[in-house]
Amino acid sequence: MVASRNGRRQPINYAVPVALRCLIVDDNPGFLEAARALLQQEGIQVVGVASTGAEAVQRATELRPDVTLLDIDLGRESGFDVARTLVDNPSAHPGQLIIVSAYAEEEFLELIEASPAIGFVRKPSLSAQAIGTLLHAAGDGEDRRSGTADP
């Protein structure tokens, strides 16, 4: 399901572009490994991972991903602060930002809306389809900063 600011919820099934390159930023090694395996199995090329804000900036600068999945809680760092750093740094090229978390979107709704991210995906719902849905909605010009992809 995809929800936008106006509250519409609708199932969307869009294919992920074949050459989609992804950077995953999370401080949990188990999640990094599981997310990488899942997304690569579903056709997304995971070009790198990072565990801190500094690593995220470095990887986004080096790798220039199409999309960056960014956890809300990076230990001592806020994923929202890292998101702002990524988009404000002229050297970094994070592509489209998608916020991910094990927490429910409602707990962080205002911060998600204020962030430069195109949307939010709960970690248990992470999939190529969820990413493709948010990217497609962002490509349509729809305001997706508070959007949720939950297939």
N, C-alpha and C positions, 0 to 999 in steps of 0.2 A: 504494500500500500504506500501511496505517496500522499503527504498532506502538505498543503501550502498555507500561507498566512490567512487566506480566507476560509480555511477549515475544510476545503474539499478534500475528500479522500477517494482515491480511485486506484484500482490495480493497473499497472502499466508493465508491459513486458517488452523491453527494448533490448536488442542485441548489443553487446559490448563491442566497440571497435576492435578489430583484430590486433592492431599494433599498440593497444593501450599500455602505457608504461607507468608503473605505480611505485611510489615511495611510501613506506609504512613507518610511522613514528610512534613508538610505544616503549615504555620502560620495562615491560614484562616479556622476558625472553620466550616463555611458553606461548604467549599470544603471537609474538612475531613469527615464530616457527609455524604455528598452526595457520595463521592468516596467509603467510607466504605460500604454504602448500595448497591451501584451498583455492586461493585466487589463481595461482599458476595452473592448477588442474582445470579451472574454469576458463582459461584462456587469457588471463591478464598477466603481463610480464612484470614481475616484481623486480625492479632494477636495483633496489637498495632498501636498507632499513636503518633506522636511527633510534637512539634511546634518550637523547637529550636535545635541548633546543639548539645548542651549538652544532651538534652532529647533524641535525635536521637542516640547518642553514648550509653547512658544508656539502651535504649530499644533494640538496636541491640545486646548489650552484654547479656541482660537478655533473649531475645526472640529468637535470632538466626534465623531470617526469611530467606526464600529462595530468596526473592526479596524485595528491598527497593525502593519505589517511592519517589523521592526527588525533591521538588520544587526548581526552580532557585532562587527565591526571598523569603527569610525568614525574612522579615523585615530588621533588622540591619545586618543580616548575609547573606552571599552569599551561595547558595546551592552548588556551585562548591567548596568552601572552606570546607564546611561540608562533601562533598563527599570524598575529600582528607583526612580529619580527620578520617572518618569512615574506609577507607582502610588502613591508616597508623597506626591505633590504634590496637595493638595486641589483646586486649580484646574484641573489637567489631567484630561482625560477621554479616555484613549487607546483605550477600548473593549477588546476582546480583543487581547492581544499575541501575535504570532507571530514567533519568531526566524528569521532567514534568514541563509544564509551560502553561500559557494562551497565552504567546507570541509565535510568529512564530519561528521555528527552525533557519531560516536564520539570525535572529537577534543575535544569540548566537553560530553560527556554529563553530567558532574557539575554543571557550571555551568548547563546547560539545565534539569536537574532542580531545581536550587535557585532558579531564576529564577521570576518571576511569569507567564511566558509559558505559553500553553496548548499549545504545540507548536513544532515545528521544520520548516522546509522548505528543502531545498537549492535554491539559486538556479536551477540548470538544470531543476528540477522545478516551479518556481513556476507556478501556474495557478489559475484560479477554482475548479476542482475540488479542488485540494489545500487551499485555504483553506476551502472549504465542508466538506470532510471533517473538518478540525480543529474548526471551529465547531460542527458537528453533534455530534461526540464530546464537546466541552466542554458542550454543551447537555444531553447525556444524563447529565451528572454524572460521567462517567468522568474519572479523573485523567489529563490530557493533557499535563502539564508536560514530560514526557519523550517525548511522542508525536512521531511523524514522519508527515508526509503525503508520500507519494511515489507518485503515480498511475502 
